[in-house]
Amino acid sequence: MRLLPDLNEPEAPLPIDAESSLEFLQAVYSDPGQPMQRRMRAAIAALPFEHPKLAVTANIDGGPGFAARLEAAISKTAEMRGARVIEVSEQRR
């Protein structure tokens, strides 16, 4: 009984018809007729798409909500429209 695969075994052809790359990888690693090295590589490649990493995100905002911040930005823009414009006639070098 062989526990570890022989990494030098010849590769068999891939008679697999799949509609997407993930389906192809799943077919390869599920096929017992494929060499173990190929099956392992396909399983490793498919893993992030079958079991995505869980992530925790937190939105900590003690200030005003989005609408209040938007209104403040609009009022600041309106105030700036009445501001003086500074014109520069020469550039300093």
N, C-alpha and C positions, 0 to 999 in steps of 0.2 A: 504494500500500500504506500503510495507516494503522497506525503503531506504537503510538500512545497512543489510548485510547478517548475518544470524544466524551462528556464528562460530561453534556451536555445532550440526549442522545438519549432518545427517549420510552421509557418502561418497558413491556415486554410483560407480559401477564397470566401468572400462575404456575399452570399446570395440573399441579401436583405433588401426589401422594398419598403421604404418608410417615407412618410409625407413631410416630416420635419427632422431637424438634426437631433432633437431630444428623443423622438421616436426611434431614430436610427440607433442612438446610444443605448436605449432601453432594450432594443432587439438584440444588440450585440452582447450586452452583459447577461441577458436572459437565455442566450443560446448555449446549451452545454456542449455543442459541437465546436465552438470556438475555443482557441487556445486560452488558457487561464490568464496569461499576461494581457492579451487583448481585452478580455472580459473585465479585468481589474481596471485597466486604463479607461474603458468606457464607463464603468461605474463611478470612478473618481471624477470624470468629466461631467457626468450627469448629476452628481450629488448636489451641487449648489442650486440647481433648477428644480429638483424634487423636494428638497428640504431647505428652504431659505433660512438664513440666520435671523433669529429674533432680535429685535432692537427695541430699546425703550427710548422714547422721546418725551421730553417734558416742555411744556410751554408755560413758563413762569413769567407772568406779566402783572406786576402790582399796580401799574399805572392805568390810565384811561384806555378804553377799548379802541378798536380800529376807527370807528366812526368819529370819535372825539379827536383822535390824532389827525384824521383827514380834514376835519373842519378847522383845526388849528393851522394846518399847513396851508389851506385855502385862504384863511384870513391873513397869514403872514405874506402870502403872495400878493394879495390885494393891497396890503400896506406898502409893499416894495414898489408897486406900480406908481405910487405918488412920490417916490424918492427922487432926489436929484441925480442926474447922470453926470459923471465926471468924464470930461473929454481930455485926451492927452494929445498934444500936438507934436511932441518929440519923444523919441525913445532914448533912454539912457543907455550908455554902453559901459 
